[in-house]
Amino acid sequence: MLASLAVRDVVLIDRLALDLAPGLAVLTGETGAGKSILLDALGLALGARAEARLVRQGAEQASVAAVFELPAGHPAHAVLAEQGIEDEGALTLRRTLAPDGRSRAFVNDQPVSVGLLRQLGDLLVEVQGQFESRGLLDAATHRGLLDAYGGLAAEATRLAADWQAWRAAEAAAEQAAEALAAARRDEDYLRHALDELAALDPKADEEESLAGERQLLLHTGKILEALAEAKQALSGRTGAEGQLATALRALDRVAEKAGGRLQPLLDALERALAESDEVGRQLDALSADTDLDPRRLERIEERYFALKDLARKHACEVAALPALREDFARRLAALDSGGEELARLRRAAADAGAAWKQAAEALGAKRRAAAKRLDAAINAELPPLKLERARFQTEVAALPAEGWGPGGSERVAFLVATNPGAAPGPLGKIASGGELARFLLALKVVLAALSPVPTLVFDEVDAGIGGATAAAVGERLARLSAERQVLVVTHSPQVAARGAQHWRVAKRVAKDAALTDVAALDAAERREEIARMLSGEQVTDEARQAAARLLETA
């Protein structure tokens, strides 16, 4: 509920602070005193369009702050969490407006967009008379309101889930059909490509091994020449082996005379001679293994370049050719089973569609039954509100298949006819200003428990009526205030007498400037104000007595 409203420098309001309580609060005052300014200020805090004219002349800026107390589970908590705004229990919406028309918005003192301010405002307050495009006059909300009234919200949620399942099944079938058609278009190409890959039979690491062998074969002559030269350097009369043997014999002849001092040299020469012999054997073996067959090089190069050409043809690496072969084989195999899979997916989509249509038809029947109950409840509220010739009708109209959606297969709209025999039409287009306010009051009385909006504001809902009709309006506003906080701007003493809180809006002149004041009234002041509303400028004793009786019976 709206706990407090602080206004500064808005049109005729210098500085104002209101503390509100649950129940019905009424604002009264003479015409032109500035009651509408209060609603403009509240609208500013709720995200309404900012107009430079709202800034009081000579002020640096206008500002409005509205503080709300939220029950647990109210949708505004989820919005705050989604936006990363600290949830402090109390929620403060604040707006400042400069004389050039620029405005800034704040939620719990955190700067936000005006769009977010409006989103929260829609969840917190509904102001009849300013926001006609939203709330009950917005036809987009009517189906949800009917479902809530008829206890059909859970079924509507399941129907939306069934719709998504149907759409997903149809998308899967369509995707499979497109894939199968593409595969069939490419079948000849796939078979030819697979035959090429199968004939070549590439291996994942083959390119590297072929490249290494090719490199070796390209340089076989030079390698053999180097091996022969190395062999010659080790063997022969002037080779390393002969020189080592000569050195070993020379030292061996004098070893005994050296007293063992030459033994380390002899051991080293023997090891060198043994290593030289081993190198010679390896040179012989490598020379014998090196293949000089030019046809082998030709075969290696032919396969190497065939793999490179095939990889280039398919725009991939040679190492990817085995996986590509498997993919082509898998796609061709899918052609054989693809028809069966497509048929299965289409059956699943048809089954999902049939299930949704059945559920939608059942929900539509329940909606039509709920619409009759809603119509009866609202039409029962109309005669006391001086709308006895009017008729309210909830239209549940079947939609063509292309209009179906998550919400069902029918459109729901609230219609009214204000005169017998007249065709019903949209609520906001058929009813006049005063009639519209009373229609909305009847709707809100019947639907009070369904809306999460905790605060309702009525701007002169009693316009153009009096006597018993005004009393009926007051009684319904009081009844509505048992479910929601209600703030009403009124010229009706019967309505004013019902208020749990009463403020008087008055205009005064200070320093040659007009200012609007709002004062909370005590019991005596309330009686005097209601007496003024009954009698006009001259308050009589009879008016005071009548005011007292209204207060006693309210």
C-alpha positions in Angstrom: 0.0 0.0 0.0 1.0 3.6 -0.4 2.4 4.6 3.0 3.4 8.2 2.3 3.6 10.8 -0.4 6.0 13.7 -0.4 5.6 16.5 -3.0 7.7 19.6 -3.5 7.4 22.4 -6.0 4.7 20.8 -8.2 2.5 23.5 -9.8 0.8 25.1 -6.8 2.2 22.8 -4.2 5.2 24.3 -2.3 5.8 21.4 0.1 3.5 18.6 1.1 3.8 15.3 3.0 0.9 12.9 3.4 0.9 9.8 5.6 -1.7 7.2 4.5 -3.3 4.3 6.2 -5.1 1.2 4.9 -8.7 1.5 3.9 -10.6 4.4 2.2 -9.0 7.8 2.1 -10.9 10.8 0.6 -9.8 14.1 -0.7 -12.3 16.9 -0.9 -12.2 20.6 -1.7 -13.7 23.2 -3.9 -13.3 23.1 -7.7 -9.9 24.5 -8.7 -8.3 24.0 -5.3 -5.7 21.6 -6.8 -6.9 18.1 -6.2 -5.9 17.0 -9.7 -2.4 18.4 -9.0 -2.0 15.7 -6.3 -2.9 13.0 -8.8 -0.4 14.6 -11.4 2.3 14.4 -8.7 1.5 10.8 -7.8 1.5 10.0 -11.5 5.0 11.5 -11.8 6.3 9.2 -9.1 4.7 6.2 -10.9 6.5 6.9 -14.2 3.9 8.9 -16.1 5.0 11.3 -18.8 6.8 14.3 -17.3 5.7 17.8 -18.4 7.7 20.9 -17.7 4.4 22.7 -16.7 4.4 20.6 -13.5 7.4 22.5 -12.1 6.3 25.4 -9.8 7.1 28.7 -11.2 10.5 29.9 -10.0 11.5 26.5 -8.5 14.8 24.8 -9.5 13.0 21.5 -9.8 9.9 19.5 -8.8 10.2 16.3 -6.8 7.8 13.6 -5.7 8.6 10.6 -3.5 6.0 7.8 -2.9 6.8 5.2 -0.3 5.1 1.8 -0.4 4.8 -1.1 2.1 4.8 -4.4 0.2 3.4 -7.7 1.4 5.5 -10.8 1.0 5.2 -12.3 -2.4 4.2 -9.1 -4.2 5.5 -9.1 -7.8 7.5 -5.9 -7.2 10.0 -8.0 -5.1 10.9 -10.1 -8.1 11.4 -6.9 -10.2 13.8 -5.5 -7.6 15.7 -8.7 -7.5 15.9 -8.9 -11.3 17.3 -5.4 -11.4 19.8 -5.9 -8.6 18.1 -3.2 -6.4 18.3 -3.7 -2.7 14.9 -4.8 -1.3 14.6 -2.7 1.9 11.0 -3.8 2.8 9.6 -0.4 2.1 9.8 0.6 -1.5 10.5 4.3 -2.5 9.8 5.6 -6.0 11.2 9.1 -6.5 11.2 11.4 -9.5 12.7 14.8 -10.1 11.7 17.2 -12.9 13.6 20.2 -14.1 12.0 23.3 -15.7 13.4 22.2 -19.1 11.4 19.0 -18.9 14.3 16.6 -18.1 13.5 14.2 -15.4 15.4 11.6 -13.3 14.0 8.5 -11.7 15.1 6.6 -8.5 14.1 3.4 -6.8 15.3 3.1 -3.2 17.6 6.0 -4.0 19.2 4.1 -6.9 19.0 5.8 -10.3 16.8 3.8 -12.8 15.1 4.3 -16.1 11.6 5.9 -16.3 10.5 2.6 -17.9 11.4 0.6 -14.7 9.7 3.3 -12.6 6.6 2.8 -14.7 6.8 -1.0 -14.5 6.9 -0.8 -10.7 4.2 1.8 -10.7 1.8 -0.4 -12.7 2.3 -3.1 -10.0 1.6 -0.7 -7.1 -1.1 1.8 -8.1 -4.0 2.0 -10.5 -5.2 5.5 -11.1 -8.6 5.7 -12.9 -8.8 8.8 -14.9 -5.1 9.1 -15.9 -4.0 5.8 -17.2 -6.9 4.7 -19.3 -4.7 2.6 -21.6 -3.6 0.3 -18.8 -5.4 -1.8 -16.2 -9.0 -2.9 -16.7 -9.3 -0.9 -20.0 -6.4 -2.8 -21.6 -8.0 -5.6 -23.5 -4.8 -7.6 -23.3 -5.5 -8.1 -19.6 -9.0 -9.3 -20.0 -8.3 -13.0 -20.7 -6.0 -13.2 -17.6 -8.6 -11.5 -15.4 -11.3 -13.9 -16.6 -9.1 -16.9 -15.9 -8.3 -15.5 -12.4 -12.0 -14.9 -11.7 -12.9 -18.4 -12.9 -10.1 -20.2 -11.1 -8.6 -21.2 -14.4 -5.1 -19.7 -14.0 -3.4 -23.1 -13.5 -5.1 -24.6 -16.6 -4.1 -21.6 -18.6 -0.5 -22.1 -17.5 -0.6 -25.8 -18.5 -2.1 -24.8 -21.8 0.7 -22.4 -22.5 3.2 -25.2 -21.7 1.3 -27.5 -24.1 1.5 -24.8 -26.8 5.3 -24.6 -26.4 5.6 -28.4 -26.5 3.5 -28.4 -29.7 5.7 -25.6 -31.3 8.9 -27.5 -30.3 7.6 -30.8 -31.8 6.6 -29.0 -35.1 10.0 -27.3 -35.2 11.8 -30.7 -34.7 9.8 -32.3 -37.5 10.4 -29.3 -39.8 14.2 -29.4 -39.1 14.3 -33.1 -39.8 12.4 -32.7 -43.1 14.8 -30.0 -44.2 17.8 -32.1 -43.2 16.4 -35.1 -45.1 15.6 -33.0 -48.2 19.1 -31.6 -48.1 20.6 -35.1 -47.8 18.6 -36.3 -50.7 19.6 -33.4 -52.9 23.3 -34.2 -52.1 23.0 -38.0 -52.3 24.9 -38.4 -55.6 27.6 -36.1 -54.4 27.9 -38.0 -51.0 28.1 -41.4 -52.7 30.8 -40.2 -55.1 32.8 -38.5 -52.3 32.5 -41.5 -50.1 33.7 -43.8 -52.9 36.8 -41.5 -53.3 37.5 -41.6 -49.6 37.0 -45.3 -49.4 39.3 -46.0 -52.4 42.1 -43.9 -50.8 41.4 -45.1 -47.3 43.2 -42.2 -45.5 44.6 -42.6 -42.0 44.6 -39.9 -39.4 48.5 -39.7 -39.0 49.4 -40.7 -42.5 50.4 -37.3 -43.9 53.3 -37.0 -41.4 54.7 -40.4 -42.0 54.5 -40.1 -45.8 56.1 -36.7 -45.6 59.0 -38.1 -43.6 59.5 -41.1 -45.9 59.3 -38.9 -49.0 62.0 -36.6 -47.5 64.3 -39.5 -47.0 63.8 -40.9 -50.5 64.4 -37.6 -52.1 67.9 -37.5 -50.6 68.8 -41.2 -50.7 71.8 -40.7 -53.1 73.5 -38.1 -51.0 72.8 -40.2 -47.8 74.5 -43.3 -49.4 77.4 -41.2 -50.5 77.9 -39.9 -47.0 77.6 -43.4 -45.5 80.3 -44.7 -47.9 82.6 -41.8 -47.2 82.2 -42.3 -43.5 82.9 -46.1 -43.9 86.1 -45.3 -45.8 87.3 -42.9 -43.1 86.9 -45.6 -40.5 88.4 -48.6 -42.4 91.3 -49.1 -44.8 95.0 -48.6 -44.4 94.7 -45.0 -43.5 91.3 -45.2 -41.8 90.6 -44.4 -38.2 90.5 -48.1 -37.2 94.0 -48.8 -38.6 95.4 -45.7 -36.9 93.9 -46.7 -33.6 95.3 -50.3 -33.9 98.8 -48.9 -34.7 98.7 -46.6 -31.7 97.5 -49.5 -29.5 100.4 -51.8 -30.7 103.0 -49.1 -30.1 102.0 -48.4 -26.6 101.5 -52.1 -25.8 105.2 -52.8 -26.6 106.4 -50.5 -23.9 103.6 -50.9 -21.4 105.6 -53.2 -19.0 108.5 -50.7 -19.0 106.2 -47.9 -18.0 105.1 -49.6 -14.8 101.4 -49.5 -15.4 101.3 -45.8 -16.2 100.2 -46.4 -19.8 97.3 -48.7 -18.8 94.6 -46.0 -18.8 95.7 -45.0 -22.4 95.6 -48.6 -23.5 92.1 -49.0 -22.1 90.9 -45.9 -23.8 92.3 -47.0 -27.2 90.7 -50.4 -26.9 87.3 -48.7 -26.2 87.7 -46.3 -29.1 88.6 -49.2 -31.4 85.5 -51.2 -30.2 83.2 -48.1 -30.8 84.8 -47.6 -34.2 84.0 -51.2 -35.1 80.4 -50.8 -34.0 80.0 -47.6 -36.0 81.2 -49.5 -39.1 78.7 -52.2 -38.6 75.9 -49.7 -38.3 77.0 -47.9 -41.4 76.9 -51.2 -43.3 73.5 -52.0 -42.0 72.1 -48.5 -42.9 73.6 -48.7 -46.3 72.0 -52.1 -46.9 68.6 -50.8 -45.7 68.5 -47.6 -47.8 66.2 -48.2 -50.8 67.3 -46.6 -54.1 64.2 -47.9 -56.0 62.8 -44.8 -57.8 59.4 -46.5 -58.1 59.1 -46.5 -54.4 59.5 -42.7 -54.3 57.0 -42.4 -57.1 54.5 -44.4 -55.1 55.0 -42.4 -51.9 54.7 -39.1 -53.7 51.6 -40.3 -55.6 49.8 -41.1 -52.4 51.0 -38.1 -50.5 49.8 -35.7 -53.2 46.5 -37.6 -53.6 45.8 -37.1 -50.0 46.7 -33.4 -50.2 44.4 -32.9 -53.3 41.5 -34.7 -51.6 41.8 -32.6 -48.4 41.9 -29.4 -50.5 38.8 -30.6 -52.4 36.9 -30.9 -49.2 38.5 -27.8 -47.6 39.9 -29.6 -44.6 43.2 -31.0 -43.3 44.5 -34.4 -44.4 44.1 -35.6 -40.8 40.4 -34.8 -41.0 39.7 -37.0 -44.0 38.9 -40.2 -41.9 36.3 -38.3 -39.8 34.8 -36.8 -43.0 34.5 -40.3 -44.5 32.6 -41.4 -41.4 30.3 -38.3 -41.6 29.5 -38.9 -45.2 28.7 -42.6 -44.4 26.5 -41.5 -41.5 24.6 -39.0 -43.7 24.0 -41.6 -46.4 22.8 -44.1 -43.8 20.4 -41.5 -42.5 18.7 -41.5 -45.9 17.6 -45.0 -45.3 16.2 -44.4 -41.8 15.5 -40.6 -42.2 12.0 -41.2 -43.6 11.0 -43.3 -40.6 12.4 -40.7 -38.2 10.6 -37.9 -40.0 7.4 -39.8 -39.9 7.9 -40.4 -36.1 8.5 -36.7 -35.5 5.5 -35.7 -37.5 3.3 -38.1 -35.6 4.7 -36.6 -32.3 3.9 -33.1 -33.6 0.4 -34.1 -34.6 -0.2 -35.7 -31.2 1.0 -32.6 -29.4 -1.2 -30.4 -31.6 -4.2 -32.6 -30.9 -3.5 -32.5 -27.1 -3.3 -28.7 -27.2 -6.5 -28.3 -29.2 -8.3 -30.6 -26.8 -7.0 -28.7 -23.8 -7.8 -25.4 -25.5 -11.3 -26.4 -26.3 -11.9 -27.5 -22.7 -10.5 -24.3 -21.3 -12.6 -22.3 -23.8 -15.7 -23.9 -22.5 -14.8 -23.1 -18.9 -14.0 -19.6 -19.9 -17.4 -19.1 -21.4 -19.0 -20.5 -18.2 -16.9 -18.2 -16.1 -17.8 -15.3 -18.4 -21.5 -15.8 -17.6 -20.8 -15.8 -13.9 -18.7 -12.6 -14.2 -21.3 -10.9 -16.3 -24.0 -11.7 -13.7 -21.9 -10.4 -10.8 -21.0 -7.2 -12.5 -24.5 -6.5 -13.9 -25.8 -6.9 -10.4 -23.6 -4.0 -9.3 -24.8 -1.6 -12.0 -28.4 -0.6 -11.0 -27.4 0.9 -7.7 -24.7 2.9 -9.5 -27.4 4.5 -11.8 -26.4 2.2 -14.6 -29.6 0.2 -14.6 -30.1 0.6 -18.4 -26.5 -0.6 -19.1 -25.3 -4.1 -19.7 -21.9 -5.6 -19.2 -20.8 -8.5 -21.4 -17.6 -10.6 -21.5 -17.1 -11.6 -25.0 -15.3 -15.0 -25.5 -14.8 -15.1 -29.3 -13.2 -18.0 -31.2 -10.0 -17.1 -33.1 -9.0 -18.4 -36.5 -6.2 -21.0 -36.4 -3.6 -18.3 -37.3 -4.6 -16.4 -34.2 -4.1 -19.2 -31.8 -1.3 -18.9 -29.2 -0.1 -19.8 -25.7 -3.2 -18.3 -24.2 -5.7 -20.4 -26.1 -7.9 -20.3 -29.2 -10.3 -17.5 -28.2 -10.1 -13.7 -27.6 -11.6 -12.3 -24.4 -12.9 -8.7 -24.2 -15.0 -6.7 -21.7 -17.8 -4.9 -23.6 -20.6 -2.6 -22.4 -23.8 -1.3 -23.8 -25.2 1.8 -22.1 -28.6 1.7 -23.6 -31.1 -1.0 -24.3 -30.8 -2.4 -27.9 -27.4 -0.8 -28.4 -24.6 -3.1 -29.6 -22.0 -3.6 -26.9 -18.6 -2.1 -27.6 -15.2 -1.7 -25.8 -15.5 -0.4 -22.3 -13.3 2.7 -22.9 -15.0 3.7 -26.1 -18.7 3.3 -25.3 -19.0 4.7 -21.7 -18.9 8.4 -21.0 -16.5 9.7 -18.4 -18.9 9.4 -15.4 -20.3 6.1 -16.6 -16.8 4.7 -17.2 -15.7 5.5 -13.7 -18.7 3.6 -12.3 -18.2 0.7 -14.7 -14.7 0.4 -13.5 -15.8 0.7 -9.9 -18.2 -2.2 -10.4 -15.5 -4.3 -12.1 -13.0 -3.6 -9.4 -15.5 -4.5 -6.7 -16.1 -7.9 -8.3 -12.4 -8.5 -9.2 -10.8 -6.9 -6.1 -9.2 -10.1 -4.9 -7.6 -10.9 -8.2 -5.2 -8.0 -8.8 -1.8 -7.7 -7.1 -2.1 -3.9 -7.3 -2.6 -2.8 -3.6 -3.7 0.8 -4.1 -6.6 2.1 -6.2 -7.1 5.8 -7.0 -10.4 7.1 -8.3 -10.7 10.6 -9.7 -14.2 11.9 -9.2 -15.9 8.5 -9.6 -19.1 10.2 -8.4 -19.2 12.9 -11.1 -22.7 13.8 -12.2 -24.5 11.7 -9.5 -26.0 12.3 -6.1 -28.4 11.0 -3.5 -28.9 7.2 -3.4 -26.5 6.7 -6.3 -23.7 8.6 -4.6 -24.4 6.6 -1.5 -24.1 3.4 -3.5 -20.8 4.5 -4.9 -19.6 5.3 -1.4 -20.7 1.9 -0.1 -18.9 0.1 -2.9 -15.7 2.1 -2.4 -15.8 1.2 1.3 -16.4 -2.5 0.4 -13.5 -2.3 -2.0 -11.3 -0.7 0.6 -11.6 -3.9 2.7 -9.5 -5.6 0.0 -7.4 -2.8 -1.3 -6.2 0.7 -0.2 -8.5 3.2 -1.9 -7.8 6.9 -2.5 -10.7 8.8 -4.0 -11.1 12.4 -5.1 -14.7 13.3 -4.6 -17.3 16.1 -4.5 -19.9 13.8 -3.0 -20.7 14.1 0.7 -22.0 10.5 0.7 -18.7 9.3 -0.5 -16.6 11.5 1.7 -18.5 10.3 4.8 -17.2 6.8 4.1 -13.6 7.7 4.4 -11.3 6.3 7.1 -9.0 9.2 6.4 -10.1 12.6 5.1 -8.0 15.4 3.6 -9.2 18.8 2.5 -7.5 20.5 -0.4 -7.6 24.3 -0.4 -6.0 27.1 -2.3 -4.5 30.2 -0.5 -2.6 33.2 -1.6 0.8 34.0 -0.1 3.1 36.8 -1.3 1.0 37.3 -4.4 1.4 33.6 -5.3 -1.3 30.9 -5.2 -0.5 27.8 -3.2 -2.3 24.6 -2.6 -2.5 23.1 0.9 -3.7 19.7 2.0 -4.8 19.3 5.6 -5.8 16.1 7.4 -9.2 16.6 9.1 -10.3 15.5 12.6 -13.8 14.5 13.4 -15.2 18.1 13.9 -13.4 19.3 10.8 -14.8 16.4 8.8 -18.3 17.3 9.8 -17.8 20.9 8.8 -16.3 19.9 5.4 -19.1 17.5 4.6 -21.6 20.2 5.7 -20.0 22.6 3.2 -20.3 19.9 0.5 -24.0 19.6 1.3 -24.9 23.3 1.5 -22.4 25.2 -0.5 -20.5 28.3 0.6 -22.9 29.1 3.5 -22.8 26.2 6.0 -26.1 26.0 7.8 -27.0 24.1 11.0 -29.2 21.8 9.0 -26.2 21.0 6.8 -24.1 20.2 9.9 -26.9 17.9 11.3 -27.1 16.2 7.9 -23.3 15.8 7.8 -23.4 14.3 11.3 -26.1 11.8 10.3 -24.0 10.8 7.2 -20.9 10.2 9.4 -22.9 8.2 11.9 -24.5 5.9 9.2 -21.3 5.5 7.1 
